[in-house]
Amino acid sequence: MKRLLVVEDEYAIRDLLTLNLTKVGYMVEAVESAERALEIIINDPDRFDVAILDIMLPGISGFELCERIRRKNQVIGIIMLTARTMEPDKVRALAIGADDYVTKPFSLNELIARVDAVYRRTLVGPPRQSEAKELICGNFVLDLSSRLLKKNDQPLDLTQVEFQIMELFFKNQGVALDRETIMGKVWGTSYYGDVKIVDVNIRRLRMKVEDDPSNPVNIVTVWGYGYRWTT
Ligand code: CA
């Protein structure tokens, strides 16, 4: 069952999303406020696989809702709906733990494609028997079965996207990876977005991984190209 939460105060959009995402196989619960969404999530944090959150809501904003959902659930896929004119909103949305954003007015097909992509990433099967369950780099251990990254034995809180980026790094130690490759491997080759999404996630990862995020020594920038993981 693919369970989807929609939080949107505009009735017409709420209705449009409910109708069309139900058609493509989601079980949709749509609410008009962050307050209502929180009531549901607090009682049942794992109820949804994906959430679509409008930013401009009466009362608690979509941003705050996103942060509060993330604190309860690191696995849920979160897509924010932003207004086209509000460019900084996109960066902020990703910085606080959203997986993707869609600008209003949106094309329904694009939105559905993105919901599907985010949903697929939440489906994390157990690793195959032949695969190593732990990857070790210096004082970092990436545990593929529990989906945890540990630094000096301390677990770091990563979103699924961040975990996937780290997995890619661990499997390519010392290799310069360009942004397009990272985007293709993590977001999928059919992803519509801008490669800037990679930079935003790297910035967030550095905050979690590096001793001094402003002087990164593990996730190194390769100028004009991408990033390299070293320990
Ligand atoms: Ca709104």
py3Dmol code that shows the C-alpha trace and the ligand (Angstrom):
import py3Dmol

protein = """\
ATOM      1  CA  MET A   1       0.000   0.000   0.000  1.00  0.00           C
ATOM      2  CA  LYS A   2       1.391   3.395  -1.014  1.00  0.00           C
ATOM      3  CA  ARG A   3       0.227   5.840   1.609  1.00  0.00           C
ATOM      4  CA  LEU A   4       0.311   9.533   0.842  1.00  0.00           C
ATOM      5  CA  LEU A   5      -0.390  12.592   2.961  1.00  0.00           C
ATOM      6  CA  VAL A   6      -1.417  15.841   1.269  1.00  0.00           C
ATOM      7  CA  VAL A   7      -1.380  19.068   3.284  1.00  0.00           C
ATOM      8  CA  GLU A   8      -2.846  21.935   1.295  1.00  0.00           C
ATOM      9  CA  ASP A   9      -5.280  24.651   2.367  1.00  0.00           C
ATOM     10  CA  GLU A  10      -6.651  25.317  -1.115  1.00  0.00           C
ATOM     11  CA  TYR A  11      -9.584  23.032  -1.633  1.00  0.00           C
ATOM     12  CA  ALA A  12      -9.222  22.850  -5.429  1.00  0.00           C
ATOM     13  CA  ILE A  13      -5.587  21.719  -5.304  1.00  0.00           C
ATOM     14  CA  ARG A  14      -6.267  19.291  -2.468  1.00  0.00           C
ATOM     15  CA  ASP A  15      -9.058  17.761  -4.477  1.00  0.00           C
ATOM     16  CA  LEU A  16      -7.015  17.614  -7.684  1.00  0.00           C
ATOM     17  CA  LEU A  17      -4.132  15.855  -5.917  1.00  0.00           C
ATOM     18  CA  THR A  18      -6.390  13.420  -4.083  1.00  0.00           C
ATOM     19  CA  LEU A  19      -8.259  12.456  -7.208  1.00  0.00           C
ATOM     20  CA  ASN A  20      -5.245  12.008  -9.450  1.00  0.00           C
ATOM     21  CA  LEU A  21      -2.896  10.321  -7.008  1.00  0.00           C
ATOM     22  CA  THR A  22      -5.650   7.916  -5.994  1.00  0.00           C
ATOM     23  CA  LYS A  23      -6.019   7.064  -9.675  1.00  0.00           C
ATOM     24  CA  VAL A  24      -2.359   6.064  -9.912  1.00  0.00           C
ATOM     25  CA  GLY A  25      -2.533   3.826  -6.863  1.00  0.00           C
ATOM     26  CA  TYR A  26      -1.912   5.927  -3.760  1.00  0.00           C
ATOM     27  CA  MET A  27      -4.046   5.822  -0.666  1.00  0.00           C
ATOM     28  CA  VAL A  28      -4.410   9.544  -0.108  1.00  0.00           C
ATOM     29  CA  GLU A  29      -5.299  11.374   3.089  1.00  0.00           C
ATOM     30  CA  ALA A  30      -5.679  15.077   2.464  1.00  0.00           C
ATOM     31  CA  VAL A  31      -5.884  17.687   5.205  1.00  0.00           C
ATOM     32  CA  GLU A  32      -6.143  21.471   5.135  1.00  0.00           C
ATOM     33  CA  SER A  33      -3.685  22.459   7.854  1.00  0.00           C
ATOM     34  CA  ALA A  34      -0.367  21.555   9.430  1.00  0.00           C
ATOM     35  CA  GLU A  35      -2.109  21.310  12.792  1.00  0.00           C
ATOM     36  CA  ARG A  36      -4.379  18.566  11.496  1.00  0.00           C
ATOM     37  CA  ALA A  37      -1.444  16.782   9.843  1.00  0.00           C
ATOM     38  CA  LEU A  38       0.525  16.839  13.105  1.00  0.00           C
ATOM     39  CA  GLU A  39      -2.367  15.341  15.042  1.00  0.00           C
ATOM     40  CA  ILE A  40      -2.263  12.370  12.682  1.00  0.00           C
ATOM     41  CA  ILE A  41       1.538  12.065  12.518  1.00  0.00           C
ATOM     42  CA  ILE A  42       2.073  12.342  16.280  1.00  0.00           C
ATOM     43  CA  ASN A  43      -0.311   9.443  16.859  1.00  0.00           C
ATOM     44  CA  ASP A  44       1.089   7.369  14.042  1.00  0.00           C
ATOM     45  CA  PRO A  45       4.508   8.557  12.784  1.00  0.00           C
ATOM     46  CA  ASP A  46       4.900   5.735  10.245  1.00  0.00           C
ATOM     47  CA  ARG A  47       1.466   6.045   8.732  1.00  0.00           C
ATOM     48  CA  PHE A  48       2.635   7.607   5.448  1.00  0.00           C
ATOM     49  CA  ASP A  49       5.279   6.761   2.854  1.00  0.00           C
ATOM     50  CA  VAL A  50       5.214  10.171   1.189  1.00  0.00           C
ATOM     51  CA  ALA A  51       3.937  13.630   2.165  1.00  0.00           C
ATOM     52  CA  ILE A  52       3.187  16.573  -0.112  1.00  0.00           C
ATOM     53  CA  LEU A  53       3.327  19.767   1.933  1.00  0.00           C
ATOM     54  CA  ASP A  54       2.238  23.184   0.759  1.00  0.00           C
ATOM     55  CA  ILE A  55       4.496  25.873   2.224  1.00  0.00           C
ATOM     56  CA  MET A  56       1.936  28.660   2.541  1.00  0.00           C
ATOM     57  CA  LEU A  57      -0.550  27.338   5.062  1.00  0.00           C
ATOM     58  CA  PRO A  58      -2.670  29.175   7.629  1.00  0.00           C
ATOM     59  CA  GLY A  59      -1.172  28.675  11.104  1.00  0.00           C
ATOM     60  CA  ILE A  60       1.920  26.476  11.183  1.00  0.00           C
ATOM     61  CA  SER A  61       3.793  26.760   7.865  1.00  0.00           C
ATOM     62  CA  GLY A  62       4.814  23.931   5.582  1.00  0.00           C
ATOM     63  CA  PHE A  63       8.456  24.526   6.551  1.00  0.00           C
ATOM     64  CA  GLU A  64       7.819  23.989  10.232  1.00  0.00           C
ATOM     65  CA  LEU A  65       5.609  21.014   9.463  1.00  0.00           C
ATOM     66  CA  CYS A  66       8.405  19.488   7.389  1.00  0.00           C
ATOM     67  CA  GLU A  67      10.889  19.867  10.242  1.00  0.00           C
ATOM     68  CA  ARG A  68       8.490  18.398  12.752  1.00  0.00           C
ATOM     69  CA  ILE A  69       7.643  15.413  10.549  1.00  0.00           C
ATOM     70  CA  ARG A  70      11.371  14.783   9.928  1.00  0.00           C
ATOM     71  CA  ARG A  71      12.040  14.671  13.651  1.00  0.00           C
ATOM     72  CA  LYS A  72       9.503  11.839  13.933  1.00  0.00           C
ATOM     73  CA  ASN A  73      10.308  10.001  10.730  1.00  0.00           C
ATOM     74  CA  GLN A  74      13.568   9.985   8.747  1.00  0.00           C
ATOM     75  CA  VAL A  75      12.295   7.636   6.069  1.00  0.00           C
ATOM     76  CA  ILE A  76       9.139   9.345   4.831  1.00  0.00           C
ATOM     77  CA  GLY A  77       9.519  11.069   1.439  1.00  0.00           C
ATOM     78  CA  ILE A  78       8.644  14.770   1.613  1.00  0.00           C
ATOM     79  CA  ILE A  79       7.807  16.984  -1.357  1.00  0.00           C
ATOM     80  CA  MET A  80       7.189  20.688  -0.793  1.00  0.00           C
ATOM     81  CA  LEU A  81       4.937  22.817  -2.962  1.00  0.00           C
ATOM     82  CA  THR A  82       6.539  26.223  -3.510  1.00  0.00           C
ATOM     83  CA  ALA A  83       5.404  29.328  -5.375  1.00  0.00           C
ATOM     84  CA  ARG A  84       7.350  29.931  -8.579  1.00  0.00           C
ATOM     85  CA  THR A  85       8.427  33.404  -7.517  1.00  0.00           C
ATOM     86  CA  MET A  86       9.923  32.231  -4.229  1.00  0.00           C
ATOM     87  CA  GLU A  87      13.327  30.903  -5.321  1.00  0.00           C
ATOM     88  CA  PRO A  88      14.906  30.870  -1.811  1.00  0.00           C
ATOM     89  CA  ASP A  89      12.064  28.635  -0.609  1.00  0.00           C
ATOM     90  CA  LYS A  90      13.395  25.761  -2.691  1.00  0.00           C
ATOM     91  CA  VAL A  91      16.798  25.806  -1.078  1.00  0.00           C
ATOM     92  CA  ARG A  92      15.281  26.189   2.365  1.00  0.00           C
ATOM     93  CA  ALA A  93      12.886  23.293   1.734  1.00  0.00           C
ATOM     94  CA  LEU A  94      15.769  20.958   0.921  1.00  0.00           C
ATOM     95  CA  ALA A  95      17.886  22.299   3.750  1.00  0.00           C
ATOM     96  CA  ILE A  96      15.282  21.364   6.359  1.00  0.00           C
ATOM     97  CA  GLY A  97      14.838  17.810   5.173  1.00  0.00           C
ATOM     98  CA  ALA A  98      12.475  17.810   2.195  1.00  0.00           C
ATOM     99  CA  ASP A  99      13.458  15.387  -0.560  1.00  0.00           C
ATOM    100  CA  ASP A 100      12.149  17.452  -3.418  1.00  0.00           C
ATOM    101  CA  TYR A 101      10.035  20.462  -4.282  1.00  0.00           C
ATOM    102  CA  VAL A 102       7.528  21.236  -7.001  1.00  0.00           C
ATOM    103  CA  THR A 103       6.696  24.779  -8.051  1.00  0.00           C
ATOM    104  CA  LYS A 104       3.126  25.953  -8.417  1.00  0.00           C
ATOM    105  CA  PRO A 105       1.507  25.966 -10.870  1.00  0.00           C
ATOM    106  CA  PHE A 106       2.673  22.406 -11.501  1.00  0.00           C
ATOM    107  CA  SER A 107       2.065  19.887 -14.231  1.00  0.00           C
ATOM    108  CA  LEU A 108       0.198  16.935 -12.814  1.00  0.00           C
ATOM    109  CA  ASN A 109       2.362  14.441 -14.702  1.00  0.00           C
ATOM    110  CA  GLU A 110       5.544  15.948 -13.369  1.00  0.00           C
ATOM    111  CA  LEU A 111       4.204  15.952  -9.823  1.00  0.00           C
ATOM    112  CA  ILE A 112       3.140  12.307 -10.079  1.00  0.00           C
ATOM    113  CA  ALA A 113       6.561  11.372 -11.502  1.00  0.00           C
ATOM    114  CA  ARG A 114       8.236  13.051  -8.554  1.00  0.00           C
ATOM    115  CA  VAL A 115       5.942  11.450  -6.002  1.00  0.00           C
ATOM    116  CA  ASP A 116       6.703   8.063  -7.596  1.00  0.00           C
ATOM    117  CA  ALA A 117      10.455   8.761  -7.516  1.00  0.00           C
ATOM    118  CA  VAL A 118      10.367   9.781  -3.857  1.00  0.00           C
ATOM    119  CA  TYR A 119       8.194   6.774  -3.047  1.00  0.00           C
ATOM    120  CA  ARG A 120      10.624   4.372  -4.734  1.00  0.00           C
ATOM    121  CA  ARG A 121      13.434   5.704  -2.593  1.00  0.00           C
ATOM    122  CA  THR A 122      11.482   4.934   0.572  1.00  0.00           C
ATOM    123  CA  LEU A 123      11.294   1.277  -0.490  1.00  0.00           C
ATOM    124  CA  VAL A 124      14.489   0.040   0.980  1.00  0.00           C
ATOM    125  CA  GLY A 125      14.780  -3.673   0.760  1.00  0.00           C
ATOM    126  CA  PRO A 126      17.266  -5.695   2.837  1.00  0.00           C
ATOM    127  CA  PRO A 127      20.696  -6.057   1.207  1.00  0.00           C
ATOM    128  CA  ARG A 128      21.336  -9.201  -0.804  1.00  0.00           C
ATOM    129  CA  GLN A 129      23.228 -11.955   1.003  1.00  0.00           C
ATOM    130  CA  SER A 130      26.291 -11.580  -1.186  1.00  0.00           C
ATOM    131  CA  GLU A 131      26.611  -7.867  -0.455  1.00  0.00           C
ATOM    132  CA  ALA A 132      28.699  -6.537   2.362  1.00  0.00           C
ATOM    133  CA  LYS A 133      26.487  -5.254   5.152  1.00  0.00           C
ATOM    134  CA  GLU A 134      28.988  -2.716   6.397  1.00  0.00           C
ATOM    135  CA  LEU A 135      31.260  -0.393   4.501  1.00  0.00           C
ATOM    136  CA  ILE A 136      34.119   1.148   6.447  1.00  0.00           C
ATOM    137  CA  CYS A 137      36.031   4.331   5.599  1.00  0.00           C
ATOM    138  CA  GLY A 138      38.402   5.671   8.238  1.00  0.00           C
ATOM    139  CA  ASN A 139      36.354   6.371  11.366  1.00  0.00           C
ATOM    140  CA  PHE A 140      33.088   6.097   9.437  1.00  0.00           C
ATOM    141  CA  VAL A 141      30.970   2.944   9.188  1.00  0.00           C
ATOM    142  CA  LEU A 142      28.030   2.721   6.817  1.00  0.00           C
ATOM    143  CA  ASP A 143      25.672  -0.049   7.905  1.00  0.00           C
ATOM    144  CA  LEU A 144      23.605  -1.073   4.887  1.00  0.00           C
ATOM    145  CA  SER A 145      21.148  -3.250   6.762  1.00  0.00           C
ATOM    146  CA  SER A 146      20.198  -0.725   9.418  1.00  0.00           C
ATOM    147  CA  ARG A 147      20.740   2.210   6.981  1.00  0.00           C
ATOM    148  CA  LEU A 148      22.891   3.993   9.546  1.00  0.00           C
ATOM    149  CA  LEU A 149      26.036   6.017   9.175  1.00  0.00           C
ATOM    150  CA  LYS A 150      28.254   6.058  12.245  1.00  0.00           C
ATOM    151  CA  LYS A 151      31.155   8.352  12.941  1.00  0.00           C
ATOM    152  CA  ASN A 152      33.400   7.240  15.805  1.00  0.00           C
ATOM    153  CA  ASP A 153      30.640   4.767  16.735  1.00  0.00           C
ATOM    154  CA  GLN A 154      28.060   7.560  17.025  1.00  0.00           C
ATOM    155  CA  PRO A 155      25.089   7.304  14.642  1.00  0.00           C
ATOM    156  CA  LEU A 156      24.411  10.377  12.481  1.00  0.00           C
ATOM    157  CA  ASP A 157      20.846  11.281  11.581  1.00  0.00           C
ATOM    158  CA  LEU A 158      20.588  11.041   7.807  1.00  0.00           C
ATOM    159  CA  THR A 159      17.622  11.261   5.473  1.00  0.00           C
ATOM    160  CA  GLN A 160      17.250   8.493   2.884  1.00  0.00           C
ATOM    161  CA  VAL A 161      18.649  10.766   0.188  1.00  0.00           C
ATOM    162  CA  GLU A 162      21.667  11.621   2.311  1.00  0.00           C
ATOM    163  CA  PHE A 163      22.199   7.946   3.056  1.00  0.00           C
ATOM    164  CA  GLN A 164      22.135   7.118  -0.650  1.00  0.00           C
ATOM    165  CA  ILE A 165      24.695   9.806  -1.388  1.00  0.00           C
ATOM    166  CA  MET A 166      26.935   8.414   1.352  1.00  0.00           C
ATOM    167  CA  GLU A 167      26.528   4.893  -0.016  1.00  0.00           C
ATOM    168  CA  LEU A 168      27.622   6.149  -3.430  1.00  0.00           C
ATOM    169  CA  PHE A 169      30.638   7.874  -1.855  1.00  0.00           C
ATOM    170  CA  PHE A 170      31.608   4.819   0.184  1.00  0.00           C
ATOM    171  CA  LYS A 171      31.507   2.639  -2.930  1.00  0.00           C
ATOM    172  CA  ASN A 172      33.638   5.177  -4.816  1.00  0.00           C
ATOM    173  CA  GLN A 173      36.236   6.246  -2.261  1.00  0.00           C
ATOM    174  CA  GLY A 174      38.684   8.776  -3.596  1.00  0.00           C
ATOM    175  CA  VAL A 175      36.862   9.009  -6.926  1.00  0.00           C
ATOM    176  CA  ALA A 176      35.720  12.417  -8.187  1.00  0.00           C
ATOM    177  CA  LEU A 177      32.002  12.123  -8.936  1.00  0.00           C
ATOM    178  CA  ASP A 178      30.371  14.762 -11.098  1.00  0.00           C
ATOM    179  CA  ARG A 179      27.027  16.267 -10.076  1.00  0.00           C
ATOM    180  CA  GLU A 180      25.121  14.620 -12.933  1.00  0.00           C
ATOM    181  CA  THR A 181      26.376  11.182 -11.916  1.00  0.00           C
ATOM    182  CA  ILE A 182      25.411  11.766  -8.288  1.00  0.00           C
ATOM    183  CA  MET A 183      22.000  13.040  -9.353  1.00  0.00           C
ATOM    184  CA  GLY A 184      21.459  10.097 -11.711  1.00  0.00           C
ATOM    185  CA  LYS A 185      22.437   7.503  -9.121  1.00  0.00           C
ATOM    186  CA  VAL A 186      20.487   9.015  -6.241  1.00  0.00           C
ATOM    187  CA  TRP A 187      17.488  10.740  -7.805  1.00  0.00           C
ATOM    188  CA  GLY A 188      17.223   8.542 -10.896  1.00  0.00           C
ATOM    189  CA  THR A 189      17.889   9.320 -14.524  1.00  0.00           C
ATOM    190  CA  SER A 190      14.328  10.493 -15.129  1.00  0.00           C
ATOM    191  CA  TYR A 191      14.650  13.211 -12.508  1.00  0.00           C
ATOM    192  CA  TYR A 192      13.561  16.612 -13.813  1.00  0.00           C
ATOM    193  CA  GLY A 193      15.309  18.828 -11.319  1.00  0.00           C
ATOM    194  CA  ASP A 194      18.370  21.029 -11.283  1.00  0.00           C
ATOM    195  CA  VAL A 195      21.792  19.672 -10.268  1.00  0.00           C
ATOM    196  CA  LYS A 196      21.762  22.332  -7.537  1.00  0.00           C
ATOM    197  CA  ILE A 197      19.799  19.797  -5.502  1.00  0.00           C
ATOM    198  CA  VAL A 198      23.082  17.867  -5.225  1.00  0.00           C
ATOM    199  CA  ASP A 199      24.916  20.899  -3.805  1.00  0.00           C
ATOM    200  CA  VAL A 200      22.181  21.566  -1.269  1.00  0.00           C
ATOM    201  CA  ASN A 201      22.289  17.982  -0.040  1.00  0.00           C
ATOM    202  CA  ILE A 202      26.087  18.010   0.109  1.00  0.00           C
ATOM    203  CA  ARG A 203      25.989  21.186   2.202  1.00  0.00           C
ATOM    204  CA  ARG A 204      23.570  19.497   4.585  1.00  0.00           C
ATOM    205  CA  LEU A 205      25.641  16.310   4.702  1.00  0.00           C
ATOM    206  CA  ARG A 206      28.772  18.281   5.550  1.00  0.00           C
ATOM    207  CA  MET A 207      26.972  19.744   8.562  1.00  0.00           C
ATOM    208  CA  LYS A 208      26.449  16.206   9.802  1.00  0.00           C
ATOM    209  CA  VAL A 209      29.645  14.497   8.699  1.00  0.00           C
ATOM    210  CA  GLU A 210      32.474  17.011   8.911  1.00  0.00           C
ATOM    211  CA  ASP A 211      34.214  18.178  12.096  1.00  0.00           C
ATOM    212  CA  ASP A 212      34.375  21.651  10.582  1.00  0.00           C
ATOM    213  CA  PRO A 213      31.718  21.954   7.845  1.00  0.00           C
ATOM    214  CA  SER A 214      33.221  25.197   6.516  1.00  0.00           C
ATOM    215  CA  ASN A 215      36.544  23.403   5.985  1.00  0.00           C
ATOM    216  CA  PRO A 216      35.431  20.021   4.663  1.00  0.00           C
ATOM    217  CA  VAL A 217      38.072  17.300   4.573  1.00  0.00           C
ATOM    218  CA  ASN A 218      35.852  14.272   3.862  1.00  0.00           C
ATOM    219  CA  ILE A 219      33.443  15.565   1.230  1.00  0.00           C
ATOM    220  CA  VAL A 220      35.832  17.551  -0.903  1.00  0.00           C
ATOM    221  CA  THR A 221      34.724  19.896  -3.678  1.00  0.00           C
ATOM    222  CA  VAL A 222      36.246  19.156  -7.074  1.00  0.00           C
ATOM    223  CA  TRP A 223      35.951  22.578  -8.669  1.00  0.00           C
ATOM    224  CA  GLY A 224      33.842  22.779 -11.814  1.00  0.00           C
ATOM    225  CA  TYR A 225      33.061  19.081 -11.537  1.00  0.00           C
ATOM    226  CA  GLY A 226      31.570  17.656  -8.377  1.00  0.00           C
ATOM    227  CA  TYR A 227      32.664  15.992  -5.152  1.00  0.00           C
ATOM    228  CA  ARG A 228      35.074  13.408  -3.840  1.00  0.00           C
ATOM    229  CA  TRP A 229      34.856  11.370  -0.634  1.00  0.00           C
ATOM    230  CA  THR A 230      38.076  10.782   1.264  1.00  0.00           C
ATOM    231  CA  THR A 231      38.940   9.768   4.809  1.00  0.00           C
TER     232      THR A 231
END
"""
ligand_1 = """\
1
CA
Ca -1.491 27.488 0.424
"""
view = py3Dmol.view(width=600, height=400)
view.addModel(protein, "pdb")
view.setStyle({"model": 0}, {"cartoon": {"style": "trace"}})
view.addModel(ligand_1, "xyz")
view.setStyle({"model": 1}, {"stick": {}})
view.zoomTo()
view.show()
